[in-house]
């Protein structure tokens, strides 16, 4: 049985992490610091822990800032910034066909919503620990536990904090030397201490404890000399089940389809443009649809 795993063949380690992070299963916010679940052992040759600080900026326009029902949509600009650090060990070989990568991520994110600033501006914090098991033929599995906390930037009031264990399974399949597909499934359960409901449905799961099932499919194609350009369409579906009163029995179904184009300026700096359409249906709250389009910059370096 082959031990070979699919990797991006001609890109730097920073580039590989940028692409892998971009397709990590989303939990309603930026996934910039999600564990890289298909990094090959050859990419981590050091004997000690590696530390990867990261900063990012993202500016975009959304067609439905409050995630309101059809006919009540209002657009807005949104500006996000984040800073974080990832700490990981080199891949450890548990057997001839199984490797293990432990990882710890910390992130702070700030979001500003233009004329809806007083209502929506938030500060989000994340601490996330995880283990990624790599298997042969492009398979990997992950176990994570994260702590999230959300505050309103203007008032300083805490919206919620939560503990969320998750398990995931991923399959990477190479189509050529410069293209591959990634299929993900994830189960995530959140134990949430809710103070107030975030006013834009679908941005954060609300109303207390919930369970999320997510499936996604991503196509990745490297373009240009040395693979500096990456084209990445993605489709995903998330079912959120609410477990506490007053939302016991409520189900939200979020479908998202979009694409991004990433350019790697240097080993540590990349730019991305993206277009995403999301639509949510629910048995308890009004359905909505929103289209987001924008640009982002990300800088990271591994020590």
C-alpha positions in Angstrom: 0.0 0.0 0.0 1.4 3.4 -0.9 2.3 5.9 1.7 2.3 8.9 -0.7 0.0 11.8 0.2 -1.3 14.5 -2.1 0.5 17.8 -1.7 0.9 21.0 -3.7 4.0 20.1 -5.8 5.7 23.4 -6.5 4.6 25.8 -3.8 6.3 26.9 -0.7 5.2 25.6 2.8 3.5 29.0 3.4 1.6 28.6 0.1 0.5 25.1 1.0 -0.8 26.2 4.4 -2.6 29.2 2.8 -4.5 26.9 0.4 -5.2 24.2 3.0 -6.4 26.8 5.6 -8.7 28.4 3.0 -10.6 25.1 2.5 -10.9 24.1 6.2 -14.4 23.6 7.3 -15.9 26.9 8.4 -17.7 27.3 11.7 -19.3 30.6 10.8 -16.2 32.8 10.9 -12.8 33.0 9.4 -11.0 29.7 9.2 -7.6 31.2 8.8 -6.0 29.2 11.6 -7.6 25.8 11.1 -5.3 22.9 11.4 -3.7 21.8 8.1 -5.2 18.3 7.8 -3.4 17.1 4.6 0.2 18.3 5.2 2.6 15.6 4.3 5.3 14.5 6.8 8.0 15.8 4.4 6.8 19.4 4.9 7.8 19.3 8.6 11.4 18.2 8.9 12.4 20.0 12.2 12.7 18.1 15.4 11.1 20.8 17.6 7.9 22.7 17.7 7.2 25.1 14.8 5.5 28.5 15.5 3.6 30.3 12.7 2.4 33.8 13.4 -0.2 35.2 11.0 -2.0 38.5 10.3 -4.8 39.0 7.9 -7.0 41.8 6.4 -10.3 41.2 4.6 -12.6 43.8 2.9 -15.8 42.8 1.2 -19.3 43.8 0.2 -22.3 41.8 1.3 -25.7 42.1 -0.4 -27.6 41.2 2.8 -25.7 42.3 6.0 -28.5 41.4 8.4 -29.3 38.1 6.7 -32.9 39.3 6.3 -35.6 37.5 4.3 -36.2 38.3 0.6 -37.4 41.8 0.0 -35.8 43.2 3.2 -32.1 42.9 2.2 -29.7 45.7 2.8 -26.1 45.7 1.6 -23.1 46.9 3.5 -19.3 46.9 3.4 -17.5 44.8 6.0 -13.8 45.1 7.1 -12.2 42.3 9.1 -8.7 42.0 10.6 -7.2 39.1 12.5 -4.0 38.1 14.3 -3.0 34.7 15.5 -0.4 32.1 15.9 -0.2 28.3 15.2 2.0 26.0 17.2 2.6 22.5 15.9 5.1 19.6 16.0 6.5 17.8 13.0 4.4 14.9 11.7 5.1 11.9 13.9 5.0 8.4 12.4 2.8 6.1 14.5 3.0 3.2 12.1 4.1 2.7 8.4 0.7 4.1 7.3 -0.3 6.5 10.0 1.1 9.9 11.0 0.1 12.3 13.7 0.3 16.1 13.8 -0.7 17.9 17.1 -1.5 21.6 16.8 -2.6 24.6 18.9 -4.1 27.7 17.4 -4.9 31.1 19.0 -6.6 33.9 17.1 -8.3 37.3 17.6 -10.6 38.7 15.0 -12.2 42.2 14.7 -15.1 42.9 12.3 -16.5 46.3 11.3 -19.8 46.7 9.5 -20.0 50.3 8.2 -23.3 51.9 9.0 -24.3 48.9 11.0 -21.2 49.3 13.2 -22.9 49.8 16.5 -25.2 46.8 16.1 -22.8 44.3 14.5 -19.2 45.1 15.2 -17.6 42.3 17.1 -14.4 41.0 18.6 -13.9 37.3 18.4 -11.4 35.1 20.2 -10.5 31.5 19.5 -8.2 28.9 21.3 -8.2 25.6 19.4 -6.2 22.4 20.0 -6.3 19.4 17.7 -4.8 16.2 16.5 -4.7 15.3 12.8 -4.1 11.7 11.8 -2.8 11.1 8.3 -3.4 7.8 6.5 -2.4 6.4 3.1 -4.1 7.2 -0.1 -5.0 10.8 0.8 -7.2 10.1 3.9 -6.9 12.0 7.1 -9.0 12.5 10.3 -9.0 15.2 12.9 -10.1 15.6 16.5 -10.3 19.2 17.8 -11.5 21.1 20.9 -12.0 24.9 20.7 -13.1 27.7 23.0 -14.8 30.7 21.4 -15.8 34.0 22.8 -17.6 36.9 21.1 -18.0 40.5 22.3 -19.7 43.5 20.9 -17.0 46.0 20.0 -19.0 49.1 20.9 -20.4 48.1 24.2 -17.9 45.5 25.3 -20.9 43.2 26.2 -20.2 39.4 25.8 -22.5 37.8 23.2 -21.6 34.2 23.9 -18.8 31.9 24.8 -18.7 28.2 23.9 -16.7 24.9 24.1 -16.9 23.0 20.9 -15.4 19.5 20.3 -15.4 18.3 16.7 -14.4 15.3 14.6 -13.7 15.4 10.8 -12.8 13.1 8.0 -11.0 14.3 4.8 -10.1 12.7 1.5 -7.6 14.3 -0.9 -7.5 13.1 -4.5 -4.9 14.2 -7.0 -6.1 14.8 -10.5 -2.7 15.9 -12.0 0.5 17.5 -10.8 -1.2 20.8 -10.3 -4.8 20.0 -9.4 -6.7 18.0 -6.8 -10.0 17.8 -5.0 -10.7 17.7 -1.3 -13.8 16.2 0.3 -14.6 17.0 3.9 -17.2 15.9 6.5 -17.3 17.3 10.0 -19.4 16.9 13.2 -19.2 19.7 15.7 -21.1 20.2 18.9 -21.1 23.4 20.9 -21.9 23.9 24.5 -22.8 27.6 24.5 -23.4 30.2 27.2 -25.5 32.7 25.3 -26.1 36.2 26.6 -27.7 37.8 23.6 -28.4 36.6 20.0 -26.1 37.9 17.3 -28.4 40.0 15.1 -27.4 38.5 11.7 -28.6 34.9 11.4 -26.2 32.5 9.8 -23.0 34.3 10.8 -22.8 32.6 14.2 -25.0 29.7 15.4 -27.2 31.2 18.1 -29.8 30.3 20.8 -27.5 28.2 22.9 -26.3 24.6 22.5 -26.2 23.3 19.0 -24.9 20.5 16.8 -23.5 21.0 13.3 -23.0 18.6 10.4 -20.9 19.9 7.5 -20.0 18.5 4.2 -17.9 20.2 1.5 -16.1 19.6 -1.8 -13.3 21.8 -3.1 -11.4 21.8 -6.4 -7.9 23.3 -6.3 -5.9 24.2 -9.4 -2.5 25.8 -9.5 -1.8 28.1 -12.4 1.1 30.1 -13.7 4.9 29.8 -13.2 5.8 28.0 -10.0 2.2 27.7 -9.0 1.8 31.3 -7.8 -1.8 31.4 -8.8 -4.4 29.1 -7.3 -8.0 28.8 -8.4 -10.4 27.3 -5.9 -14.1 26.7 -6.3 -15.9 25.3 -3.3 -19.4 24.0 -2.3 -20.6 23.2 1.2 -23.7 22.3 3.2 -24.2 22.7 6.9 -27.1 21.4 9.0 -27.4 23.1 12.5 -29.6 21.5 15.1 -30.5 23.5 18.2 -30.7 21.7 21.5 -31.9 24.2 24.1 -35.1 26.2 24.7 -36.5 28.4 23.2 -35.0 26.9 20.0 -35.2 23.2 20.9 -35.9 21.3 17.6 -35.0 24.2 15.3 -33.0 23.1 12.2 -31.1 25.6 10.0 -29.7 24.4 6.6 -27.0 26.6 5.1 -25.9 26.0 1.5 -22.8 27.9 0.2 -21.1 28.0 -3.2 -18.3 30.2 -4.3 -14.8 30.5 -5.7 -11.6 32.3 -4.9 -8.4 33.2 -6.7 -5.2 33.3 -4.6 -1.9 34.9 -5.7 1.3 34.2 -3.7 3.4 37.3 -3.9 6.2 36.0 -1.7 6.8 32.9 0.5 5.0 34.8 3.4 2.5 37.2 1.7 -0.6 36.3 -0.4 -3.6 38.0 -1.7 -7.1 36.6 -2.5 -10.2 37.6 -4.2 -13.4 35.7 -3.5 -17.1 35.5 -4.5 -19.6 33.5 -2.3 -23.3 33.0 -2.4 -25.0 31.6 0.8 -28.6 30.7 1.3 -30.2 29.5 4.5 -33.6 27.8 5.2 -35.0 27.2 8.6 -38.1 25.8 10.2 -38.2 28.6 12.8 -36.8 31.8 11.3 -37.1 33.5 7.9 -34.9 32.1 5.1 -32.3 34.4 3.5 -29.8 34.6 0.7 -26.6 36.7 0.6 -23.7 37.3 -1.9 -20.3 38.4 -0.6 -17.5 39.7 -2.8 -14.1 41.0 -1.7 -10.4 40.9 -1.3 -8.1 39.7 1.5 -4.4 39.9 2.4 -2.6 37.3 4.5 0.9 37.2 5.9 2.5 34.3 7.8 5.9 32.9 8.4 7.0 29.6 10.0 9.8 29.6 12.6 
